[in-house]
Amino acid sequence: MKSTSTGQSKKVAKILFEIGAVSFSRNRPFRFDSGVLSPVYVDNRILISYPKERKLVIAELFKLIKDEVSRFDVVAGVATAGIPHAAWIADKLNKPMIFVRSKPKDHGKGQQVEGKLSRGQRVLVLEDLISTAGSSKRVIEAIRAQGGVVSDEVAVYSHNLKEADKNMNQAKVKLHYLTDTKTAALYAKEKGFLKKEQIDIILDWVNDPQNWGKKMGFI
């Protein structure tokens, strides 16, 4: 995985933390759908409700794509949270857009990929948040099953977990992201919200999210 520059990463972390998209728990952990307990929770969906801040984040995404991503024909949003970001980028670049569900519909034509995708087209996948990258891997597989070519994925935020590295390597896709949990936690410390020992706890979670809750005595 590859992040943007330090300055850009801190700028985006600041935006997300200050609008409440990134939350750190100093007492009780958050529980993910998978059952994993975490000291950090990220909800980039709320970015759509902040016009000024979302324009700044989209501008950084645009710059990252221009600087780091190879040629592509279509922008793909990962449903549902990646869809608005993909729409804004596709519009800015005047590129076609598709979006991809986590699984095929159980009615109608049973489509998983929505929009027009032709065989051989190069697709840039856009996601709001990367945890394990399991959903990204499934989306990439769905695009390739329809003949699309995927070599790059761009995300607003990554937890920078080892599982994500593993899934992206298996998919043979380069992951680029604007900011991550370490950068956001360090900004929260700078603002006086977290202490050094709390940063260490958060980084312990990044290194071993599956066993963190047990090690901390929450399970």
C-alpha positions in Angstrom: 0.0 0.0 0.0 1.2 3.5 -0.7 0.1 6.7 1.0 0.2 10.2 -0.2 2.8 12.8 1.0 3.1 13.5 4.8 1.6 17.0 4.4 -1.4 15.8 2.3 -2.0 12.9 4.7 -2.1 15.2 7.8 -4.3 17.6 6.0 -6.9 15.0 5.2 -6.6 13.4 8.7 -7.3 16.9 10.2 -10.4 17.3 8.0 -11.8 13.8 8.9 -11.1 14.1 12.6 -12.6 17.6 12.9 -15.9 16.7 11.2 -16.2 13.6 13.3 -15.6 11.1 10.5 -12.7 9.5 12.6 -13.5 8.7 16.2 -11.2 7.3 18.9 -12.6 5.6 22.0 -10.6 6.3 25.2 -12.7 3.8 27.2 -15.0 1.4 25.6 -14.0 0.0 22.1 -16.1 0.0 19.0 -17.4 -3.3 17.6 -17.2 -3.9 13.9 -19.7 -6.1 11.9 -17.1 -8.8 11.9 -17.1 -8.8 15.7 -13.6 -7.3 15.9 -13.2 -4.7 18.7 -11.4 -1.5 17.8 -10.3 1.8 19.5 -11.0 3.7 16.3 -14.1 4.0 14.1 -14.2 5.7 10.7 -17.4 6.8 9.0 -16.4 8.8 5.9 -20.1 8.8 4.8 -20.6 12.0 6.8 -18.1 13.8 4.5 -21.0 14.1 1.9 -22.7 16.5 4.3 -19.8 19.0 4.5 -19.4 20.7 1.1 -16.3 22.7 1.9 -14.5 19.7 3.4 -15.5 17.3 0.8 -14.2 19.6 -2.0 -10.8 19.7 -0.2 -10.7 15.9 0.1 -11.8 15.4 -3.5 -9.1 17.8 -4.6 -6.5 15.7 -2.8 -7.9 12.5 -4.3 -7.7 14.1 -7.8 -4.1 15.1 -7.2 -3.2 11.6 -5.9 -4.8 10.0 -9.0 -3.0 12.4 -11.4 0.4 11.8 -9.7 0.3 8.0 -8.9 -2.3 6.1 -11.0 -1.7 4.6 -14.4 -4.0 5.2 -17.3 -7.7 4.2 -16.9 -10.9 4.5 -18.8 -13.6 4.0 -16.1 -14.0 5.0 -12.4 -15.7 2.4 -10.2 -17.3 3.2 -6.9 -17.5 0.5 -4.2 -21.1 0.4 -3.0 -22.2 2.1 -1.1 -19.8 4.5 0.6 -17.4 4.7 -2.3 -20.1 5.8 -4.8 -20.2 9.5 -4.1 -16.4 9.9 -4.2 -16.3 7.9 -7.5 -19.1 10.2 -8.9 -17.2 13.4 -8.0 -13.9 12.1 -9.5 -15.6 10.7 -12.6 -17.3 14.1 -13.2 -14.1 16.0 -12.6 -12.2 13.8 -15.0 -15.1 13.5 -17.5 -14.8 9.7 -17.3 -17.5 7.1 -17.4 -18.5 5.6 -14.0 -19.8 2.3 -12.7 -20.5 1.0 -9.2 -20.1 -2.4 -7.8 -22.2 -4.2 -5.2 -20.7 -6.5 -2.6 -22.7 -9.3 -4.2 -25.0 -9.7 -7.2 -28.7 -8.6 -6.8 -31.1 -11.4 -5.9 -33.7 -10.0 -8.3 -34.0 -8.5 -11.8 -30.9 -9.4 -13.9 -28.9 -10.3 -10.8 -26.2 -7.7 -11.7 -23.3 -6.9 -9.4 -21.7 -4.3 -11.7 -24.0 -1.4 -12.5 -23.3 0.9 -15.5 -21.6 0.3 -18.8 -18.4 -1.7 -18.7 -16.8 -3.0 -21.9 -14.3 -5.8 -22.1 -10.7 -4.6 -22.0 -11.5 -1.2 -20.3 -9.1 -0.2 -17.6 -10.9 0.5 -14.3 -9.8 2.6 -11.3 -11.5 1.4 -8.2 -12.4 4.0 -5.6 -13.2 3.3 -2.0 -13.8 5.5 1.1 -12.3 3.2 3.7 -9.9 0.2 3.6 -9.9 -2.2 6.6 -9.0 -5.7 5.5 -9.6 -4.9 1.8 -11.8 -8.0 1.6 -14.7 -6.1 0.0 -12.3 -4.4 -2.4 -10.9 -7.8 -3.5 -14.5 -9.0 -4.2 -15.2 -5.9 -6.2 -12.0 -6.3 -8.3 -12.9 -9.9 -9.0 -16.4 -8.9 -10.1 -15.0 -6.3 -12.5 -12.5 -8.7 -14.0 -15.2 -11.3 -14.4 -16.9 -8.8 -16.8 -13.7 -8.2 -18.7 -12.5 -5.1 -16.9 -8.8 -4.6 -16.2 -7.9 -3.4 -12.7 -4.4 -2.4 -11.6 -5.0 0.4 -9.1 -7.3 1.3 -6.3 -7.6 4.6 -4.5 -9.0 5.1 -1.0 -9.7 8.1 1.2 -8.5 6.3 4.3 -6.8 3.1 5.3 -6.3 1.4 8.6 -3.1 0.0 7.1 -3.7 -3.5 8.3 -1.5 -6.5 7.2 -4.7 -8.3 6.0 -5.2 -5.5 3.5 -1.7 -5.8 2.2 -2.3 -9.6 1.8 -5.6 -9.1 -0.1 -4.2 -6.4 -2.4 -1.1 -8.5 -3.2 -3.3 -11.5 -4.0 -5.4 -9.3 -6.3 -2.3 -7.9 -7.9 -3.6 -4.3 -7.4 -1.7 -1.2 -6.1 -3.5 0.5 -3.3 -3.1 4.3 -2.9 -4.7 6.2 0.0 -4.8 9.7 1.3 -4.5 9.1 5.1 -4.5 6.4 7.7 -5.1 5.5 11.3 -1.6 6.4 12.5 -1.7 9.9 11.0 -5.2 10.5 12.3 -4.2 9.3 15.8 -1.1 11.6 15.8 -3.2 14.5 14.8 -5.6 13.7 17.7 -2.7 13.7 20.1 -1.5 17.0 18.7 -5.0 18.5 19.5 -4.8 17.1 23.0 -7.4 14.4 22.5 -5.1 11.5 22.9 -2.0 10.8 25.0 1.1 8.9 23.9 0.1 5.7 25.7 -3.2 5.8 23.9 -1.4 6.1 20.5 0.6 3.0 21.4 -2.7 1.2 22.2 -4.1 2.2 18.8 -1.0 1.1 16.9 -1.2 -2.2 18.8 -4.6 -2.7 17.3 -3.3 -1.9 13.8 -0.7 -4.6 14.2 -3.1 -7.2 15.5 -6.8 -6.3 15.3 -8.1 -9.8 15.7 -6.5 -10.4 19.1 -6.4 -6.8 20.4 -9.7 -7.0 22.3 -8.6 -10.1 24.2 -5.2 -8.6 25.0 -6.9 -5.4 26.4 -9.2 -7.5 28.6 -12.5 -6.6 26.7 -13.2 -10.2 25.9 
